[in-house]
Amino acid sequence: MRRDWQMLVLMIPGALALLLFFYIPILGNVIAFQDYQPYYAITEAPFVGLSKFAELFQDDRFLLALRNTLIYAAFQLVLFFPLPILLALIVDSMMSQRLRKAFQSIVYLPHFLSWVLVIALFQQMLGGAGLINQAMVRSGLDPIPFMTNSDTFALLIVAEVAWKDAGWGMIIFLAALASIDQSLYESAASDGAGRFRRTWHITLPGMRPVIVLLLILNLGSILTVGFEQFILQRDAVGADTAEVLDTYSYYTGVIGGDWSIGAAAGLAKGVVGTILIVLANKIAHLLGEDGIYRGRPQ
């Protein structure tokens, strides 16, 4: 405490933000076990136990939202998660510092755009009157409904997330690459190892602890596929296609007025995420990695 007091002081604003906007609101999850109405005080709402959860899993809309969420989460995990790793490897292989900085700036920039702007840009490019469809029409081809096709909506979601956040996710992997001992590459090159073998036997093993850590954290938030991204495209592809757990909680709880059901859906999502984190962390320990935490030594 005495040695690191400056660091602790710098942590106070972040700790207060977590307390005020994350941990204190968690206490409001108690309404998932009540028949809550906004004109009640939380302490006055009648306690109903797990009946709201039973009602939740009998709701066809919730089951549809759960199915859609799992599908989109699987697509994002399989198709998006490797992209920051690939970008980090590309940047690390660039010899020119000027080219490296320019590339990093270009791929970082979309992260700072709001989802409203991202969807608008994709609409201008892939929409019915977008640049690509206009070029296809001028070439005598039929336009393709990229933005309104429910069958390919999962791929569109991944493309939007990849364009927006792949560059930002690359930062952590670049830090992992910087920590690898460069003498290992020199020794491997002197032994005749090519670029591919050096990447496979030195780079990827050096990045493995960070990859495992981020994979565990992504599994914990796998059911949070994005609220703004889906609600902005709900009208274009239809409610059945764009309904996920976050939008279900919003439309059922806030718009529909059934606050207890909305809270139960959010709490169920959090419980599943916690279980996935614990299981993934156990698997990481079995693979010899530290994961996000270690238990007490035996």
C-alpha positions as CSV (number, residue, x, y, z in Angstrom):
1,M,0.0,0.0,0.0
2,R,2.8,2.4,0.9
3,R,4.9,1.6,-2.1
4,D,2.2,1.7,-4.7
5,W,-0.1,4.5,-3.3
6,Q,0.2,6.5,-6.5
7,M,-1.1,3.6,-8.6
8,L,-3.9,3.0,-6.1
9,V,-5.0,6.7,-6.3
10,L,-5.1,6.4,-10.1
11,M,-7.4,3.4,-9.7
12,I,-10.0,5.3,-7.6
13,P,-12.0,6.8,-10.5
14,G,-12.3,3.4,-12.2
15,A,-13.1,1.6,-9.0
16,L,-15.9,4.2,-8.3
17,A,-17.3,3.8,-11.8
18,L,-17.4,0.0,-11.3
19,L,-19.1,0.4,-8.0
20,L,-21.7,2.9,-9.1
21,F,-22.6,1.5,-12.5
22,F,-21.9,-2.3,-12.1
23,Y,-21.9,-3.6,-8.6
24,I,-24.7,-1.5,-7.0
25,P,-27.1,-2.1,-9.9
26,I,-26.5,-5.9,-9.5
27,L,-28.6,-5.6,-6.3
28,G,-31.5,-4.7,-8.5
29,N,-31.6,-8.3,-9.8
30,V,-33.8,-9.1,-6.8
31,I,-36.8,-8.0,-8.9
32,A,-36.3,-11.3,-10.9
33,F,-37.7,-13.0,-7.8
34,Q,-40.5,-10.5,-7.3
35,D,-43.7,-9.5,-9.1
36,Y,-42.3,-6.0,-9.5
37,Q,-44.0,-2.9,-10.9
38,P,-42.4,0.5,-11.3
39,Y,-44.8,2.1,-8.8
40,Y,-43.7,-0.3,-6.1
41,A,-40.6,0.2,-3.9
42,I,-38.4,-2.8,-4.3
43,T,-38.9,-3.7,-0.7
44,E,-42.7,-3.7,-1.2
45,A,-42.9,-5.9,-4.3
46,P,-44.4,-9.3,-3.5
47,F,-41.9,-12.2,-3.5
48,V,-42.7,-14.9,-6.1
49,G,-39.6,-17.1,-5.9
50,L,-38.6,-18.8,-9.2
51,S,-41.9,-18.5,-10.9
52,K,-40.7,-15.8,-13.2
53,F,-37.9,-18.1,-14.4
54,A,-40.4,-20.8,-15.0
55,E,-42.5,-18.4,-17.0
56,L,-39.4,-17.2,-18.9
57,F,-38.5,-20.7,-20.2
58,Q,-42.1,-21.2,-21.3
59,D,-42.0,-18.1,-23.5
60,D,-41.5,-18.9,-27.1
61,R,-40.0,-15.5,-27.7
62,F,-37.3,-16.1,-25.1
63,L,-36.5,-19.5,-26.6
64,L,-36.2,-17.9,-30.0
65,A,-33.9,-15.1,-28.6
66,L,-31.8,-17.8,-26.8
67,R,-31.4,-19.8,-30.0
68,N,-30.5,-16.7,-32.1
69,T,-28.0,-15.6,-29.4
70,L,-26.2,-18.9,-29.4
71,I,-26.0,-19.0,-33.2
72,Y,-24.6,-15.5,-33.5
73,A,-22.2,-16.1,-30.6
74,A,-20.9,-19.2,-32.2
75,F,-20.3,-17.4,-35.5
76,Q,-18.5,-14.5,-33.7
77,L,-16.3,-16.9,-31.7
78,V,-15.3,-19.0,-34.6
79,L,-14.9,-16.4,-37.3
80,F,-14.0,-13.2,-35.4
81,F,-11.8,-14.4,-32.6
82,P,-8.8,-15.4,-34.8
83,L,-8.8,-12.1,-36.8
84,P,-7.1,-9.9,-34.1
85,I,-4.4,-12.7,-33.8
86,L,-3.9,-12.6,-37.6
87,L,-3.7,-8.8,-37.7
88,A,-1.1,-8.8,-34.9
89,L,1.0,-11.3,-36.9
90,I,0.7,-9.1,-40.0
91,V,1.7,-6.0,-38.2
92,D,4.6,-7.7,-36.4
93,S,6.0,-8.9,-39.8
94,M,6.1,-5.4,-41.2
95,M,9.6,-4.1,-41.5
96,S,8.8,-0.4,-42.1
97,Q,7.8,1.4,-38.9
98,R,6.0,4.1,-41.0
99,L,3.9,1.4,-42.7
100,R,3.2,-0.3,-39.4
101,K,2.0,2.8,-37.7
102,A,-0.2,3.7,-40.7
103,F,-1.7,0.2,-40.8
104,Q,-2.4,0.2,-37.0
105,S,-4.1,3.7,-37.2
106,I,-6.3,2.5,-40.0
107,V,-7.5,-0.6,-38.3
108,Y,-7.9,1.1,-34.9
109,L,-10.1,3.9,-36.1
110,P,-13.4,2.0,-36.6
111,H,-13.5,1.0,-32.9
112,F,-14.2,4.6,-32.0
113,L,-17.2,4.9,-34.3
114,S,-20.7,4.4,-32.8
115,W,-22.8,1.5,-34.0
116,V,-25.1,4.0,-35.7
117,L,-22.3,5.1,-38.0
118,V,-21.1,1.6,-38.6
119,I,-24.5,0.4,-39.7
120,A,-25.0,3.5,-41.8
121,L,-21.6,2.9,-43.6
122,F,-22.5,-0.8,-44.2
123,Q,-25.9,0.4,-45.6
124,Q,-24.2,2.8,-48.0
125,M,-21.9,0.0,-49.2
126,L,-24.2,-3.1,-49.1
127,G,-27.7,-1.7,-49.0
128,G,-30.2,-1.9,-51.8
129,A,-29.1,1.5,-53.1
130,G,-25.5,1.0,-51.9
131,L,-22.3,1.2,-54.0
132,I,-21.9,-2.5,-54.6
133,N,-25.5,-3.1,-55.7
134,Q,-25.5,0.0,-57.9
135,A,-22.3,-1.3,-59.6
136,M,-24.0,-4.7,-60.1
137,V,-27.1,-3.1,-61.6
138,R,-25.0,-1.1,-64.0
139,S,-23.3,-4.4,-65.0
140,G,-26.6,-6.0,-65.8
141,L,-26.7,-8.2,-62.6
142,D,-29.5,-8.5,-60.1
143,P,-28.9,-6.7,-56.8
144,I,-28.3,-8.8,-53.7
145,P,-30.1,-8.0,-50.5
146,F,-27.0,-8.0,-48.2
147,M,-28.6,-6.0,-45.4
148,T,-32.1,-7.5,-45.4
149,N,-31.4,-11.2,-46.0
150,S,-32.2,-13.1,-42.9
151,D,-30.4,-16.3,-44.1
152,T,-27.0,-14.5,-44.2
153,F,-27.6,-12.1,-41.3
154,A,-25.1,-14.0,-39.0
155,L,-22.3,-13.4,-41.6
156,L,-23.2,-9.8,-41.8
157,I,-23.1,-9.4,-38.0
158,V,-19.6,-11.0,-38.0
159,A,-18.4,-8.7,-40.8
160,E,-19.6,-5.6,-38.9
161,V,-18.0,-6.7,-35.7
162,A,-14.7,-7.6,-37.5
163,W,-14.5,-4.3,-39.2
164,K,-15.2,-2.3,-36.1
165,D,-13.3,-4.2,-33.4
166,A,-10.7,-6.5,-34.9
167,G,-8.1,-3.7,-34.9
168,W,-8.7,-2.8,-31.3
169,G,-8.5,-6.5,-30.2
170,M,-5.1,-6.7,-32.0
171,I,-3.5,-4.4,-29.4
172,I,-3.3,-7.0,-26.6
173,F,-1.8,-9.6,-29.0
174,L,0.8,-7.1,-30.2
175,A,1.8,-6.6,-26.5
176,A,2.1,-10.4,-26.2
177,L,4.3,-10.5,-29.3
178,A,6.6,-7.8,-27.9
179,S,7.2,-9.9,-24.8
180,I,8.7,-12.8,-26.8
181,D,12.5,-13.1,-26.6
182,Q,13.9,-12.1,-29.9
183,S,16.9,-14.3,-29.5
184,L,14.7,-17.3,-30.0
185,Y,14.0,-16.2,-33.5
186,E,17.6,-15.6,-34.2
187,S,18.5,-19.1,-33.0
188,A,15.8,-20.7,-35.0
189,A,16.8,-18.7,-38.1
190,S,20.4,-19.8,-37.7
191,D,19.2,-23.4,-37.5
192,G,17.4,-23.0,-40.9
193,A,13.9,-22.5,-39.7
194,G,11.7,-20.5,-42.1
195,R,9.2,-17.8,-41.3
196,F,6.3,-20.4,-41.0
197,R,8.2,-22.6,-38.6
198,R,9.3,-19.7,-36.5
199,T,5.7,-18.5,-36.3
200,W,4.4,-22.0,-35.5
201,H,7.0,-23.0,-32.9
202,I,7.9,-19.7,-31.3
203,T,5.3,-17.0,-32.0
204,L,2.1,-18.9,-31.4
205,P,3.4,-20.7,-28.2
206,G,4.5,-17.3,-26.9
207,M,1.0,-15.9,-27.4
208,R,-0.8,-19.0,-26.1
209,P,-1.3,-17.7,-22.5
210,V,-2.9,-14.5,-23.8
211,I,-5.0,-16.3,-26.3
212,V,-6.3,-18.7,-23.7
213,L,-7.0,-15.8,-21.3
214,L,-9.0,-13.8,-23.9
215,L,-10.8,-16.9,-25.0
216,I,-12.0,-17.6,-21.5
217,L,-13.2,-14.0,-21.1
218,N,-15.0,-14.1,-24.5
219,L,-16.8,-17.3,-23.4
220,G,-17.9,-15.5,-20.2
221,S,-19.6,-12.8,-22.3
222,I,-20.6,-15.1,-25.2
223,L,-24.3,-14.4,-24.7
224,T,-23.8,-10.7,-24.9
225,V,-23.6,-10.4,-28.7
226,G,-24.5,-6.7,-28.8
227,F,-27.6,-4.7,-28.1
228,E,-27.2,-1.6,-30.4
229,Q,-26.0,-3.6,-33.4
230,F,-29.2,-5.8,-33.4
231,I,-31.8,-3.2,-32.5
232,L,-30.6,-0.9,-35.3
233,Q,-31.1,-3.7,-37.9
234,R,-34.2,-5.2,-36.4
235,D,-36.6,-3.5,-38.9
236,A,-34.4,-4.5,-41.9
237,V,-34.2,-8.2,-41.3
238,G,-37.3,-8.8,-39.1
239,A,-37.8,-9.2,-35.3
240,D,-37.5,-13.0,-35.5
241,T,-34.0,-12.8,-37.0
242,A,-32.6,-10.0,-34.9
243,E,-34.1,-11.0,-31.5
244,V,-31.4,-11.8,-29.0
245,L,-31.3,-11.9,-25.2
246,D,-30.4,-8.3,-24.9
247,T,-33.2,-7.1,-27.1
248,Y,-35.7,-9.5,-25.5
249,S,-34.9,-8.0,-22.1
250,Y,-35.4,-4.5,-23.5
251,Y,-38.7,-5.2,-25.3
252,T,-40.1,-7.4,-22.6
253,G,-39.0,-5.4,-19.5
254,V,-38.7,-1.8,-20.6
255,I,-41.2,-1.6,-23.4
256,G,-43.6,-4.3,-22.4
257,G,-43.5,-3.3,-18.7
258,D,-42.8,-6.8,-17.4
259,W,-39.7,-5.8,-15.5
260,S,-39.3,-9.0,-13.5
261,I,-39.2,-11.1,-16.7
262,G,-36.6,-8.8,-18.2
263,A,-34.5,-9.0,-15.1
264,A,-34.8,-12.8,-15.0
265,A,-33.6,-13.0,-18.6
266,G,-30.6,-10.8,-17.8
267,L,-29.8,-12.8,-14.6
268,A,-30.0,-16.1,-16.4
269,K,-27.6,-14.8,-19.0
270,G,-25.1,-13.7,-16.3
271,V,-25.3,-17.1,-14.5
272,V,-24.6,-19.0,-17.8
273,G,-21.7,-16.7,-18.5
274,T,-20.2,-17.3,-15.0
275,I,-20.5,-21.1,-15.4
276,L,-18.8,-20.9,-18.8
277,I,-15.9,-18.8,-17.3
278,V,-15.4,-21.3,-14.5
279,L,-15.4,-24.3,-16.8
280,A,-13.1,-22.7,-19.3
281,N,-10.7,-21.7,-16.6
282,K,-10.6,-25.4,-15.3
283,I,-9.9,-26.6,-18.9
284,A,-7.1,-24.0,-19.1
285,H,-5.5,-25.4,-15.9
286,L,-5.7,-28.9,-17.4
287,L,-3.8,-27.6,-20.4
288,G,-1.1,-26.1,-18.2
289,E,-2.2,-22.4,-18.5
290,D,-2.9,-20.0,-15.6
291,G,-6.3,-18.9,-17.0
292,I,-7.8,-15.8,-15.3
293,Y,-7.3,-17.1,-11.7
294,R,-5.7,-19.9,-9.8
295,G,-7.2,-21.7,-6.9
296,R,-5.3,-22.1,-3.6
297,P,-2.2,-24.2,-3.8
298,Q,-2.7,-27.7,-2.4
